[in-house]
Amino acid sequence: MFIAGNLLEGIATVVHMVLELYKWVIIIRVFVSWFNPDPYNFLVQLLSRITDPVLSQIRYQIQKRFGLGMGGSGFDFTPIIAILLIVLLQIFVVESLRDIAIRMN
C-alpha cells in the first residue's frame, strides 16, 4: 500500500508545483500589463496565451452569473479571483491528496 501512498504524494507535489507556477505566471502578467508592453513581444504573447484561457473564462462566468462587466472599471479583478481559486485548489486538492497518501503509508 505504501507504493500507492508514495504515488499520491508525488502527484500532490506535482500538482502543487504546477499551480504555484501558474500563480506566478498570472502575477508576472499583471506586473507586465502595468507598463503598457509591446503586444508583439514574444514574452508578452506567451504570457497571454498561457493565462488567457483561465482569465477569460473567469470574466465570462462573472458576466454570465452576476451581470458585471469589466468594461469601464479600469481595474481587472480576474487575476485576483484566479489566484484565490489557485490557493483554494492548493489547500483543498493538494492537501487532501497528501492526507490520503499519509493514511496509505
C-alpha positions in Angstrom: 0.0 0.0 0.0 3.0 2.3 0.5 3.6 2.4 -3.2 0.2 3.9 -3.8 0.7 6.4 -1.0 4.1 7.5 -2.4 2.5 7.8 -5.9 -0.3 10.1 -4.4 2.3 12.1 -2.6 4.2 12.6 -5.8 1.0 13.6 -7.7 0.2 16.1 -4.9 3.7 17.6 -5.2 3.5 17.9 -8.9 0.0 19.5 -8.8 1.2 21.9 -6.1 4.2 22.9 -8.2 2.1 23.4 -11.4 -0.4 25.5 -9.5 2.3 27.6 -7.8 4.0 28.2 -11.2 0.7 29.2 -12.8 0.0 31.6 -9.9 3.4 33.3 -10.5 2.7 33.5 -14.3 -0.5 35.3 -13.5 1.3 37.7 -11.1 4.0 38.4 -13.7 1.4 39.1 -16.4 -0.3 41.6 -14.1 3.1 43.4 -13.5 3.9 43.4 -17.2 0.5 44.9 -18.0 1.2 47.9 -15.8 4.0 49.0 -18.2 2.0 49.0 -21.4 4.1 46.3 -23.1 4.5 45.8 -26.8 1.8 43.3 -27.8 4.1 41.8 -30.5 6.8 40.9 -27.9 7.2 37.1 -27.6 7.1 37.0 -23.8 4.0 39.2 -23.7 2.3 36.9 -26.2 3.4 33.8 -24.3 2.1 35.2 -21.0 -1.2 36.0 -22.7 -1.5 32.6 -24.3 -0.9 30.8 -21.0 -3.2 32.9 -18.9 -6.0 34.0 -21.2 -7.9 30.7 -21.2 -8.4 30.8 -17.4 -8.8 34.6 -17.1 -11.3 34.9 -20.0 -13.3 32.0 -18.5 -13.5 33.8 -15.2 -14.5 37.0 -16.9 -17.2 35.1 -18.8 -18.6 33.5 -15.7 -18.7 36.8 -13.8 -20.5 38.4 -16.7 -22.9 35.5 -17.1 -23.7 34.9 -13.4 -23.6 38.4 -12.0 -24.1 40.6 -15.0 -20.9 42.5 -14.1 -18.7 43.6 -17.0 -15.1 44.7 -16.7 -15.9 47.4 -19.3 -15.4 50.8 -17.8 -14.0 50.0 -14.3 -10.3 50.3 -15.3 -9.4 47.5 -12.9 -9.5 43.9 -13.8 -10.3 41.7 -10.8 -10.0 38.4 -12.6 -6.3 37.8 -11.8 -7.1 38.2 -8.1 -10.0 35.7 -8.4 -7.8 33.3 -10.4 -5.1 33.4 -7.7 -7.7 32.9 -5.0 -9.0 29.9 -6.9 -5.5 28.5 -7.2 -4.9 28.9 -3.5 -8.2 27.1 -2.8 -7.2 24.3 -5.1 -3.8 24.1 -3.4 -5.5 23.9 0.0 -8.3 21.5 -0.9 -7.0 19.2 -3.6 -3.3 19.1 -2.8 -3.6 18.8 0.9 -6.4 16.2 0.5 -4.1 14.1 -1.7 -1.3 14.4 0.8 -3.6 13.4 3.7 -4.8 10.3 1.7 -1.1 9.5 0.9 -0.2 9.7 4.6 -3.0 7.4 5.6 -1.9 4.9 3.0 1.6 4.7 4.2 
